[in-house]
Amino acid sequence: MKKTFVIFIMLFTSIKVIACSCQWSGNFLRIANNSELIIKGKIIEHNYHTENGKRFTDYDEYFAETLNNEFDPFYGTGESIKVEIIEVLRGKEERKVIEIFDTDGADCRASIRKFKTGKIYIFAMYKPRRTGTKLPNETENDYAITSCFESTLEYFPKENKVFGMIKGKSYKRKSRKYSYEKLKRKIT
């Protein structure tokens, strides 16, 4: 029993866990000051990537492909969204369509699963510039959004308003509607 306990403790303490460890650090206006690129963009599709370089727009096809990997626990997958740029608010980007990649769980990126195809959002983004491993199909020209700040806002075209944690103290996090024109004036 004692020997089993010692082995268990050794295994438990030898497992290296790497995960994002940032605390929420502020509202959208706070991150806007340090963002590489801020855009108003429309989600045109979700993409699912596999380690062998395949790209799927249909989740069921992607899932079937991942089942065919012979249960390799290190099989790499990834997810991204294609975004049509409607307006560049800060920074430079010449392309009309960009790709924002999901998190791998250790990089402090925000998940992109909540974004709905056809909806418009305001994104405060950065280029990850990874030196090590990247998600499948990710390039140096792709973007990411951080989970450590409020880095996206939903846009409502009929009202010309945005919704999210736009301003305020971090301990009083409260989403609100806000004038899009007023937001533009504050971040440009």
C-alpha positions in Angstrom: 0.0 0.0 0.0 2.8 2.4 0.9 4.6 1.6 -2.3 1.5 2.2 -4.4 1.0 5.6 -2.6 4.6 6.6 -3.3 4.2 5.7 -7.0 1.0 7.6 -7.2 2.5 10.7 -5.7 5.5 10.5 -8.0 3.3 10.2 -11.1 1.0 13.0 -9.9 3.9 15.4 -9.3 5.7 14.6 -12.5 2.9 15.5 -14.8 3.5 18.8 -16.4 0.4 20.9 -16.9 0.5 23.9 -19.1 -2.5 26.2 -19.2 -3.4 29.8 -19.6 -3.1 31.6 -16.2 -4.1 35.1 -16.9 -6.8 36.9 -14.9 -9.5 39.0 -16.6 -7.7 42.3 -17.1 -10.2 44.7 -18.4 -12.9 46.0 -20.7 -12.9 46.5 -24.4 -11.7 50.1 -24.3 -8.7 49.1 -22.2 -7.6 46.4 -24.6 -8.3 48.6 -27.6 -5.4 50.8 -26.7 -2.9 47.9 -27.1 -4.5 46.0 -30.0 -2.7 45.4 -33.2 -5.9 45.4 -35.3 -9.5 46.4 -34.5 -12.1 45.6 -37.1 -15.8 45.4 -37.6 -16.3 42.0 -39.3 -18.9 39.5 -40.4 -18.4 35.8 -39.7 -18.6 34.0 -43.0 -17.7 30.5 -41.9 -16.3 28.2 -39.2 -13.4 26.0 -40.2 -12.1 22.8 -38.5 -8.6 21.7 -39.1 -6.8 18.4 -38.8 -3.1 17.7 -38.3 -2.7 16.3 -41.8 -3.7 19.8 -43.2 -7.3 19.0 -44.1 -9.8 21.8 -43.7 -13.5 21.2 -43.1 -16.5 23.6 -43.0 -18.9 20.7 -41.9 -18.4 19.7 -38.3 -19.7 16.1 -38.9 -17.1 15.5 -41.7 -14.4 16.9 -39.4 -15.5 14.7 -36.5 -15.4 11.6 -38.8 -11.9 12.5 -39.9 -10.7 12.8 -36.3 -12.1 9.3 -35.5 -10.0 7.9 -38.4 -6.7 8.9 -36.7 -6.4 5.5 -35.0 -6.9 7.2 -31.6 -3.5 8.9 -31.5 -3.8 11.0 -28.3 -1.4 13.7 -29.7 -3.4 14.1 -33.0 -3.6 17.9 -33.6 -6.8 19.6 -34.4 -7.8 23.2 -34.6 -10.7 25.6 -35.3 -10.9 29.0 -36.9 -13.4 31.5 -38.2 -13.2 33.4 -41.5 -14.2 37.0 -41.1 -15.1 39.4 -43.8 -13.7 42.8 -42.9 -16.4 45.5 -43.1 -14.3 48.3 -41.6 -10.8 48.6 -40.1 -11.1 50.8 -37.0 -7.4 50.7 -36.0 -4.3 49.2 -37.5 -3.6 48.0 -41.1 -5.0 45.1 -43.0 -5.4 45.0 -46.7 -7.2 41.7 -47.1 -11.0 41.6 -47.2 -11.2 38.2 -45.5 -9.0 37.1 -42.5 -8.9 34.0 -40.3 -9.0 34.1 -36.5 -7.8 30.9 -34.8 -9.1 29.2 -31.7 -7.2 28.4 -28.5 -5.2 25.3 -27.8 -5.9 25.7 -24.1 -2.5 26.9 -23.1 -2.1 30.1 -25.0 -4.6 32.5 -23.3 -6.6 32.9 -26.6 -10.4 33.2 -26.4 -12.6 30.4 -27.8 -14.2 31.3 -31.1 -17.1 28.8 -30.8 -19.6 31.4 -29.6 -19.4 33.4 -32.8 -22.4 32.9 -35.1 -22.1 32.7 -38.9 -23.7 35.8 -40.5 -23.4 38.0 -37.3 -21.2 41.1 -37.1 -18.7 41.7 -34.3 -16.0 44.2 -33.3 -12.7 42.3 -32.8 -9.6 43.6 -31.0 -6.9 41.1 -32.3 -3.3 40.3 -32.5 -1.0 38.1 -34.6 0.2 35.3 -32.3 3.7 35.1 -33.8 4.3 31.6 -32.3 7.8 30.3 -32.4 6.9 26.7 -31.5 3.9 24.7 -32.4 1.0 26.2 -34.2 -2.5 25.0 -34.7 -3.0 23.0 -38.0 -3.2 25.3 -41.0 -2.4 28.4 -38.9 0.0 30.9 -40.6 1.9 34.0 -39.5 -0.8 36.1 -41.2 -3.6 34.8 -39.1 -5.1 36.4 -36.0 -6.2 35.5 -32.5 -8.2 37.2 -29.7 -7.3 37.1 -26.1 -9.3 35.6 -23.2 -7.6 37.9 -20.7 -9.6 41.0 -21.8 -13.0 41.8 -23.3 -11.7 41.5 -26.9 -15.0 41.3 -28.8 -18.3 43.1 -29.0 -21.4 42.1 -30.8 -22.7 44.7 -33.3 -26.4 45.4 -33.9 -26.7 47.1 -37.4 -30.4 48.2 -37.0 -29.5 50.2 -33.8 -25.9 51.0 -34.8 -24.9 49.8 -31.3 -22.4 47.3 -29.8 -22.9 45.1 -26.8 -20.4 43.8 -24.3 -18.1 44.9 -21.5 -17.1 48.1 -23.1 -16.0 50.2 -20.1 -16.0 50.0 -16.3 -13.9 48.4 -13.5 -13.0 44.8 -13.8 -14.7 44.0 -10.5 -17.9 45.5 -11.8 -18.1 43.5 -15.1 -21.3 44.4 -16.8 -22.3 44.1 -20.4 -24.1 47.0 -21.9 -25.2 48.5 -25.2 -23.2 51.4 -26.4 -23.2 53.7 -29.4 -21.0 52.4 -32.2 -20.1 55.9 -33.3 -19.1 56.8 -29.8 -17.0 53.6 -29.6 -15.2 54.5 -32.9 -14.4 58.0 -31.6 -12.8 56.5 -28.4 -10.6 54.0 -30.2 -9.5 55.8 -33.3 
